Amino acid sequence: MIRLIGVFLFLVVYFIISLPIQLAELIIQKFNMDIRNKSSLSFVQWGLKCVMFISGVKLEVTGYENIPKDTPVLFVGNHNSFYDIIVTYPLMERPTGFVAKKEIKKVPFLSWWMYFVNCIFLDRSDPRAGLKSVLDAAGLIKKGISVFLFPEGTRSKDGNMLEFKDGGFKIATKSKCPIVPVGITGSADVFENHFPLIKSTKVTVTFAEPIYTADLSREETKGLSARVKGEIQNIISK
């Protein structure tokens, strides 16, 4: 319970002190969007690292060298917990936007910072709006901003991956960017598996070798979702 209270109090303070910083970011973006993206990334990463520390997360990262350094990518991960984003986002070396469900857009403070770090809100009930979100995400990648996608669409909670929704993979095929599969294990043991308590837990994040999409055949493109899911399944099975 102490960790839960600690995280809650930290987030209250964090969001309060972030208000003038957000105002500064609005001013900065009028003159230099690249500086805004990098400064927002740093501030959000600092906040998430503090949450990990208070939560007692013991993070182990493997395959970090597999992330291409010279190009934005589409990260594709399995989704077990709220902590998936908390443990992966501080590992991003370049500005990176997460694809999130549109309902989060209604959450004050949180959605404001998601705007500053280029997150994309997806309406899963509207195919036309969903396609626009995919195109927006592909546009971000073309501007040099990576995107992180959880194609299950919701948390699996029990560690068994749900079916991957294929639409999000068009982000990579339309922007011709590499896909980096990401396997996350242990994240649900921090919070969801014993709600409402937060417990110190080891969480492992593994980055697989990138899949380059620029020269894939039509058949290979059709099988992209299954291929990435298989890569992630191999990671978490180990």
SERO-4910 file (N, C-alpha, C, O; in steps of 0.05 Angstrom, whole numbers):
BEGIN
 pado doro    nc1    nc2    nc3   cac1   cac2   cac3    cc1    cc2    cc3    oc1    oc2    oc3
  Met    A     16    -24      0      0      0      0     17     25      0      9     46    -11
  Ile    A     41     24     12     59     47     14     67     55    -15     68     79    -21
  Arg    A     73     35    -31     81     42    -59     58     55    -74     63     74    -90
  Leu    A     34     45    -71     11     56    -84      7     85    -76      2    102    -93
  Ile    A      9     91    -51      6    118    -41     28    136    -52     24    159    -59
  Gly    A     53    125    -52     76    140    -62     72    147    -91     78    170    -99
  Val    A     63    128   -108     59    134   -136     37    155   -140     40    173   -156
  Phe    A     15    152   -124     -7    171   -126      2    199   -119     -3    218   -134
  Leu    A     17    202    -97     26    229    -89     46    241   -109     45    264   -115
  Phe    A     63    223   -119     83    233   -139     68    244   -164     75    265   -174
  Leu    A     48    229   -174     34    237   -198     19    263   -194     17    280   -212
  Val    A      7    267   -170     -6    292   -164     14    316   -166      8    336   -179
  Val    A     37    313   -153     57    333   -154     68    337   -182     72    360   -192
  Tyr    A     72    315   -196     83    316   -223     65    331   -242     74    348   -257
  Phe    A     39    326   -241     21    339   -259     17    369   -252     13    385   -269
  Ile    A     20    375   -226     18    403   -218     42    419   -229     39    441   -240
  Ile    A     66    408   -224     90    423   -233     93    422   -264    107    438   -275
  Ser    A     78    404   -277     80    402   -306     64    424   -320     68    429   -344
  Leu    A     45    437   -306     28    456   -319     43    479   -331     39    486   -355
  Pro    A     61    493   -316     77    514   -329     96    503   -351    103    517   -369
  Ile    A    105    478   -348    122    466   -368    107    462   -394    118    466   -415
  Gln    A     82    454   -391     65    450   -415     61    477   -429     61    478   -454
  Leu    A     57    498   -414     54    525   -426     80    532   -441     79    543   -463
  Ala    A    103    526   -429    128    531   -443    131    515   -468    141    524   -488
  Glu    A    121    490   -468    123    473   -491    105    484   -514    112    482   -537
  Leu    A     82    495   -507     65    508   -527     79    531   -541     75    536   -565
  Ile    A     94    546   -525    109    568   -536    132    558   -554    136    568   -576
  Ile    A    146    538   -544    169    527   -558    161    516   -586    175    520   -605
  Gln    A    138    502   -586    130    489   -611    123    509   -633    123    502   -657
  Lys    A    117    534   -626    112    554   -647    138    562   -662    136    572   -684
  Phe    A    161    556   -649    186    564   -661    202    540   -671    216    541   -691
  Asn    A    201    518   -655    218    495   -663    205    469   -652    207    463   -628
  Met    A    191    455   -669    176    431   -661    196    409   -652    189    393   -635
  Asp    A    219    408   -665    239    387   -658    248    390   -629    250    370   -614
  Ile    A    253    415   -620    261    420   -593    238    412   -574    243    401   -553
  Arg    A    214    419   -581    191    412   -564    188    382   -561    184    373   -539
  Asn    A    192    368   -583    189    339   -582    210    327   -563    204    309   -547
  Lys    A    235    336   -565    256    325   -548    253    333   -519    258    317   -501
  Ser    A    245    358   -514    242    366   -486    218    352   -473    220    345   -449
  Ser    A    197    348   -488    174    334   -477    181    305   -471    173    294   -451
  Leu    A    195    293   -490    204    265   -486    220    263   -460    215    244   -445
  Ser    A    239    281   -456    256    280   -432    240    283   -406    245    268   -387
  Phe    A    221    301   -406    205    306   -382    187    282   -375    185    274   -352
  Val    A    174    271   -396    157    248   -391    173    224   -383    165    209   -365
  Gln    A    196    220   -396    214    197   -388    223    199   -359    223    180   -344
  Trp    A    229    224   -350    237    228   -322    215    220   -304    219    206   -283
  Gly    A    190    228   -310    168    222   -293    163    192   -291    158    182   -269
  Leu    A    165    178   -314    160    149   -314    182    134   -299    177    114   -286
  Lys    A    207    144   -301    229    131   -286    224    134   -256    230    116   -241
  Cys    A    213    157   -248    207    161   -219    185    141   -210    186    130   -189
  Val    A    164    137   -228    143    118   -221    154     90   -218    147     75   -200
  Met    A    173     83   -237    185     56   -235    201     53   -209    199     32   -196
  Phe    A    215     74   -201    232     73   -177    214     70   -152    219     53   -135
  Ile    A    193     86   -151    174     85   -128    161     57   -127    155     46   -105
  Ser    A    155     46   -150    141     20   -152    159     -3   -146    150    -25   -142
  Gly    A    185      2   -146    204    -20   -141    208    -38   -165    216    -61   -161
  Val    A    203    -28   -189    207    -44   -213    237    -49   -217    253    -31   -218
  Lys    A    244    -75   -221    272    -82   -228    272    -89   -257    263   -110   -266
  Leu    A    281    -70   -273    279    -72   -302    304    -86   -315    327    -78   -309
  Glu    A    299   -106   -331    320   -119   -346    314   -115   -376    293   -122   -385
  Val    A    334   -105   -390    330    -99   -419    350   -116   -435    374   -115   -429
  Thr    A    340   -130   -455    358   -145   -473    351   -137   -502    329   -129   -508
  Gly    A    371   -140   -519    367   -134   -548    365   -105   -554    356    -97   -576
  Tyr    A    373    -88   -536    371    -59   -540    387    -50   -565    380    -31   -579
  Glu    A    408    -65   -571    425    -59   -594    411    -64   -620    420    -56   -641
  Asn    A    388    -78   -619    373    -85   -644    357    -61   -655    348    -62   -677
  Ile    A    354    -40   -639    338    -17   -648    355     -1   -667    377      9   -660
  Pro    A    346      3   -692    361     19   -711    364     48   -701    346     60   -690
  Lys    A    388     58   -703    394     85   -693    390    107   -713    389    130   -706
  Asp    A    389     99   -739    389    120   -760    361    124   -773    359    138   -793
  Thr    A    340    112   -761    314    115   -773    292    110   -753    296     95   -734
  Pro    A    269    124   -755    247    118   -738    236     90   -744    239     80   -766
  Val    A    223     78   -724    213     50   -728    185     48   -717    175     66   -702
  Leu    A    172     26   -723    147     19   -710    153     -3   -690    160    -26   -698
  Phe    A    151      3   -664    154    -16   -643    127    -31   -640    106    -18   -639
  Val    A    127    -57   -639    103    -73   -635    107    -91   -611    125   -108   -611
  Gly    A     90    -88   -590     94   -103   -566     69   -117   -557     47   -110   -565
  Asn    A     72   -137   -540     50   -150   -526     41   -132   -503     57   -116   -493
  His    A     16   -134   -495      4   -115   -476     -8   -130   -453    -30   -142   -455
  Asn    A      5   -129   -429     -4   -142   -405    -15   -123   -384    -31   -131   -368
  Ser    A     -4    -99   -384     -7    -82   -361     -5    -52   -368      6    -45   -388
  Phe    A    -15    -35   -349    -10     -6   -351     20     -1   -351     29     18   -363
  Tyr    A     34    -18   -337     63    -14   -334     79    -20   -359    103    -14   -360
  Asp    A     67    -31   -380     81    -36   -405     92     -9   -416    115     -8   -425
  Ile    A     75     11   -415     84     38   -425    104     50   -406    123     63   -414
  Ile    A     99     47   -380    117     58   -360    145     48   -362    165     63   -359
  Val    A    148     22   -369    175     11   -370    188     14   -398    213     14   -400
  Thr    A    172     16   -419    184     18   -446    190     47   -454    210     52   -468
  Tyr    A    173     66   -446    177     93   -457    204    106   -449    216    120   -465
  Pro    A    214    101   -424    240    113   -418    263    101   -434    285    111   -433
  Leu    A    258     79   -449    278     67   -465    280     79   -493    298     72   -508
  Met    A    261     96   -500    261    107   -527    283    129   -530    285    147   -513
  Glu    A    299    126   -550    321    145   -555    313    169   -572    326    190   -572
  Arg    A    291    166   -586    281    188   -603    252    193   -596    239    175   -585
  Pro    A    241    216   -603    213    221   -598    196    198   -609    200    189   -631
  Thr    A    177    189   -592    161    165   -599    132    169   -589    128    176   -566
  Gly    A    113    165   -607     85    167   -600     73    140   -597     78    122   -613
  Phe    A     56    136   -576     42    111   -573     14    113   -586      2    135   -586
  Val    A      5     91   -596    -23     89   -606    -40     81   -582    -36     60   -570
  Ala    A    -59     98   -575    -76     93   -552   -106     95   -560   -113    107   -580
  Lys    A   -123     82   -544   -151     83   -549   -162    112   -544   -152    126   -526
  Lys    A   -182    120   -559   -191    147   -559   -203    156   -531   -203    179   -525
  Glu    A   -211    136   -515   -223    142   -489   -203    157   -471   -212    173   -454
  Ile    A   -178    152   -475   -157    164   -458   -156    194   -463   -146    210   -446
  Lys    A   -165    202   -487   -164    231   -494   -180    248   -475   -176    272   -473
  Lys    A   -200    235   -461   -217    250   -443   -204    253   -415   -215    268   -399
  Val    A   -181    241   -410   -169    242   -384   -151    267   -383   -131    269   -397
  Pro    A   -158    287   -366   -141    311   -365   -113    305   -354   -109    284   -342
  Phe    A    -95    323   -359    -67    321   -351    -53    299   -367    -34    304   -382
  Leu    A    -62    274   -365    -50    252   -379    -51    256   -409    -31    254   -423
  Ser    A    -75    262   -419    -79    265   -448    -63    290   -458    -55    290   -481
  Trp    A    -60    310   -441    -45    334   -449    -16    327   -455     -5    335   -475
  Trp    A     -4    311   -437     23    303   -442     25    284   -465     46    283   -479
  Met    A      5    267   -469      5    249   -492      5    265   -518     17    257   -538
  Tyr    A     -8    288   -518     -7    306   -541     21    315   -547     31    315   -569
  Phe    A     35    323   -526     62    334   -529     82    313   -538    103    320   -550
  Val    A     77    288   -532     96    267   -541     85    251   -565     93    228   -570
  Asn    A     67    264   -580     58    254   -606     42    228   -605     44    212   -624
  Cys    A     27    223   -584     10    199   -583    -13    202   -602    -22    224   -608
  Ile    A    -23    180   -612    -45    179   -631    -69    165   -618    -66    143   -608
  Phe    A    -92    177   -619   -116    166   -606   -132    152   -627   -141    164   -647
  Leu    A   -137    126   -623   -150    109   -642   -179    103   -635   -185     94   -612
  Asp    A   -197    108   -653   -225    101   -650   -230     74   -663   -232     72   -687
  Arg    A   -231     53   -646   -233     26   -656   -261     19   -667   -265     -1   -681
  Ser    A   -281     36   -661   -308     31   -670   -315     44   -697   -336     39   -709
  Asp    A   -296     60   -707   -301     74   -732   -278     68   -752   -256     79   -749
  Pro    A   -283     51   -772   -262     43   -791   -249     67   -805   -225     67   -810
  Arg    A   -265     87   -812   -255    110   -827   -236    126   -809   -215    135   -817
  Ala    A   -244    130   -784   -227    144   -765   -202    128   -759   -180    139   -755
  Gly    A   -205    101   -758   -182     84   -753   -162     86   -775   -138     87   -770
  Leu    A   -171     88   -800   -153     91   -823   -138    117   -821   -114    119   -827
  Lys    A   -152    138   -813   -140    165   -811   -118    164   -789    -97    176   -793
  Ser    A   -123    149   -767   -102    147   -746    -78    132   -757    -55    140   -750
  Val    A    -82    112   -773    -60     97   -785    -43    116   -803    -19    116   -802
  Leu    A    -57    131   -819    -43    150   -837    -28    172   -821     -7    180   -829
  Asp    A    -41    181   -799    -27    201   -782     -2    189   -770     19    202   -768
  Ala    A     -4    164   -761     20    151   -750     42    147   -771     66    151   -765
  Ala    A     34    139   -795     54    137   -816     67    164   -823     90    165   -829
  Gly    A     51    185   -821     61    212   -825     81    220   -804    101    233   -810
  Leu    A     76    212   -779     96    217   -758    123    204   -764    144    216   -760
  Ile    A    121    179   -772    146    164   -778    162    178   -801    186    180   -800
  Lys    A    147    188   -820    160    202   -842    174    228   -833    192    238   -846
  Lys    A    164    238   -810    176    262   -799    199    255   -779    211    273   -767
  Gly    A    205    230   -776    227    222   -759    219    213   -731    236    210   -713
  Ile    A    193    210   -726    183    203   -699    174    174   -700    158    166   -716
  Ser    A    185    158   -682    177    129   -680    149    127   -668    139    145   -656
  Val    A    137    103   -672    110     98   -662    111     71   -647    124     52   -656
  Phe    A     97     69   -625     95     44   -609     66     35   -610     48     49   -603
  Leu    A     63      9   -619     36     -2   -623     33    -27   -606     50    -44   -605
  Phe    A      9    -30   -593      1    -55   -580    -22    -66   -597    -45    -58   -592
  Pro    A    -17    -84   -616    -38    -92   -635    -60   -110   -623    -80   -115   -636
  Glu    A    -57   -118   -597    -79   -133   -585   -102   -114   -579   -125   -123   -577
  Gly    A    -97    -89   -576   -118    -69   -573   -126    -65   -544   -138    -45   -537
  Thr    A   -120    -84   -527   -126    -82   -498   -107   -100   -483    -93   -116   -495
  Arg    A   -107    -97   -457    -89   -113   -440    -98   -142   -438   -122   -147   -434
  Ser    A    -80   -161   -442    -87   -189   -440    -89   -198   -411   -104   -217   -404
  Lys    A    -73   -185   -393    -74   -189   -364    -63   -216   -355    -48   -218   -335
  Asp    A    -70   -238   -369    -60   -265   -360    -34   -273   -373    -25   -295   -368
  Gly    A    -23   -256   -390      3   -262   -403      0   -277   -429     19   -280   -444
  Asn    A    -24   -286   -436    -29   -300   -461    -38   -279   -482    -58   -266   -478
  Met    A    -23   -277   -503    -29   -256   -523    -57   -261   -536    -64   -283   -542
  Leu    A    -71   -239   -539    -96   -239   -554    -90   -237   -584    -66   -234   -592
  Glu    A   -110   -239   -600   -106   -237   -629    -96   -209   -636   -105   -189   -625
  Phe    A    -78   -208   -655    -67   -182   -665    -87   -171   -686    -96   -185   -703
  Lys    A    -92   -145   -683   -108   -131   -703    -89   -122   -725    -69   -108   -720
  Asp    A    -95   -129   -750    -77   -125   -772    -73    -96   -781    -52    -88   -791
  Gly    A    -94    -79   -776    -94    -52   -787    -70    -35   -779    -60    -20   -795
  Gly    A    -60    -38   -754    -38    -22   -745    -12    -27   -760      5    -10   -761
  Phe    A    -10    -50   -773     15    -56   -787     18    -40   -813     39    -38   -825
  Lys    A     -5    -28   -822     -3    -11   -845     13     14   -839     23     28   -857
  Ile    A     17     20   -813     34     43   -806     62     38   -817     75     57   -828
  Ala    A     71     13   -815     98      6   -825     99      4   -855    117     14   -868
  Thr    A     79     -9   -867     80    -14   -895     75     12   -911     86     14   -934
  Lys    A     60     30   -900     56     56   -914     80     75   -911     85     91   -929
  Ser    A     94     73   -889    117     90   -885    143     77   -892    164     90   -892
  Lys    A    142     51   -898    166     35   -905    186     34   -883    210     32   -888
  Cys    A    177     35   -858    196     36   -836    201      7   -825    184    -10   -830
  Pro    A    223      3   -811    227    -24   -798    207    -28   -775    198     -9   -763
  Ile    A    201    -53   -770    186    -61   -746    204    -74   -726    219    -92   -733
  Val    A    203    -66   -701    218    -78   -680    199    -92   -661    185    -78   -646
  Pro    A    198   -119   -661    181   -133   -642    191   -130   -614    216   -131   -609
  Val    A    173   -126   -594    181   -122   -566    166   -141   -549    141   -141   -548
  Gly    A    180   -157   -534    168   -176   -515    171   -166   -487    192   -159   -478
  Ile    A    148   -164   -472    148   -154   -445    137   -175   -426    115   -186   -431
  Thr    A    152   -182   -406    143   -201   -386    145   -190   -358    163   -175   -352
  Gly    A    127   -198   -341    128   -190   -312    114   -165   -306    111   -159   -282
  Ser    A    104   -150   -325     93   -123   -320     66   -125   -304     60   -108   -288
  Ala    A     50   -146   -310     25   -148   -296     28   -155   -266     11   -151   -250
  Asp    A     52   -166   -260     58   -173   -232     63   -149   -214     64   -151   -190
  Val    A     67   -126   -227     72   -101   -212     46    -92   -199     45    -83   -176
  Phe    A     24    -93   -214     -1    -81   -205    -26    -98   -210    -39   -105   -191
  Glu    A    -32   -105   -235    -57   -117   -241    -62   -144   -227    -85   -150   -218
  Asn    A    -41   -160   -223    -45   -187   -212    -51   -187   -182    -59   -207   -171
  His    A    -48   -163   -169    -56   -161   -141    -67   -133   -135    -60   -121   -115
  Phe    A    -83   -124   -153    -97    -98   -150   -111    -97   -122   -124   -117   -115
  Pro    A   -108    -75   -107    -97    -49   -115    -68    -45   -105    -58    -22   -106
  Leu    A    -55    -66    -98    -28    -63    -87     -7    -61   -110    -12    -72   -132
  Ile    A     14    -47   -105     37    -46   -123     60    -61   -109     67    -55    -87
  Lys    A     71    -81   -123     92    -97   -112    118    -95   -128    117    -94   -153
  Ser    A    141    -95   -114    167    -95   -128    170   -121   -144    167   -143   -133
  Thr    A    175   -118   -170    176   -141   -188    197   -136   -209    203   -114   -217
  Lys    A    208   -158   -219    226   -157   -242    210   -157   -268    192   -174   -272
  Val    A    215   -138   -285    202   -136   -311    224   -138   -332    244   -124   -331
  Thr    A    219   -154   -352    238   -158   -374    227   -146   -400    204   -153   -408
  Val    A    243   -130   -413    236   -119   -440    257   -129   -460    281   -124   -456
  Thr    A    248   -143   -481    267   -153   -501    260   -142   -528    237   -145   -537
  Phe    A    279   -130   -541    276   -120   -568    288   -140   -588    311   -147   -586
  Ala    A    271   -150   -606    280   -169   -626    293   -154   -650    292   -130   -651
  Glu    A    305   -169   -667    318   -157   -691    296   -145   -708    274   -155   -710
  Pro    A    302   -122   -721    282   -108   -737    274   -124   -762    289   -139   -773
  Ile    A    249   -120   -770    238   -131   -795    236   -108   -814    220    -89   -809
  Tyr    A    250   -109   -836    250    -86   -855    227    -91   -875    225   -112   -888
  Thr    A    210    -71   -877    185    -74   -893    187    -63   -921    169    -68   -938
  Ala    A    208    -48   -927    209    -34   -953    207    -52   -977    196    -45   -997
  Asp    A    219    -76   -975    221    -94   -998    205   -120   -994    211   -139  -1008
  Leu    A    186   -120   -977    170   -144   -973    152   -149   -997    141   -130  -1009
  Ser    A    148   -174  -1004    129   -181  -1025    101   -178  -1015     96   -173   -991
  Arg    A     82   -180  -1032     54   -178  -1025     46   -199  -1005     32   -194   -985
  Glu    A     55   -224  -1009     49   -246   -991     62   -241   -964     50   -247   -943
  Glu    A     87   -232   -964    101   -227   -939     87   -205   -923     86   -206   -898
  Thr    A     77   -185   -937     62   -163   -924     37   -174   -911     30   -166   -888
  Lys    A     23   -192   -924     -2   -204   -913      4   -219   -888    -12   -220   -869
  Gly    A     28   -232   -887     35   -249   -864     50   -234   -842     61   -246   -824
  Leu    A     52   -207   -845     68   -191   -826     58   -193   -798     74   -196   -779
  Ser    A     32   -191   -794     21   -192   -767     28   -219   -753     37   -219   -730
  Ala    A     24   -241   -767     30   -267   -756     60   -271   -750     67   -283   -731
  Arg    A     76   -259   -768    105   -261   -764    114   -247   -739    130   -257   -724
  Val    A    104   -223   -736    112   -207   -712    101   -220   -687    115   -221   -666
  Lys    A     77   -229   -687     66   -243   -664     82   -267   -657     87   -272   -633
  Gly    A     91   -282   -677    108   -305   -672    134   -298   -659    144   -312   -641
  Glu    A    146   -276   -668    171   -266   -656    167   -259   -627    184   -267   -610
  Ile    A    146   -245   -620    140   -237   -593    134   -262   -576    142   -263   -552
  Gln    A    119   -281   -587    113   -305   -572    138   -321   -565    140   -331   -543
  Asn    A    157   -321   -584    182   -335   -578    197   -321   -555    209   -335   -538
  Ile    A    196   -295   -554    209   -280   -533    197   -286   -506    211   -293   -487
  Ile    A    170   -284   -504    158   -286   -477    156   -316   -468    154   -321   -445
  Ser    A    158   -334   -487    158   -363   -480    184   -371   -466    185   -390   -451
  Lys    A    205   -356   -472    231   -362   -460    233   -352   -431    253   -355   -418
***
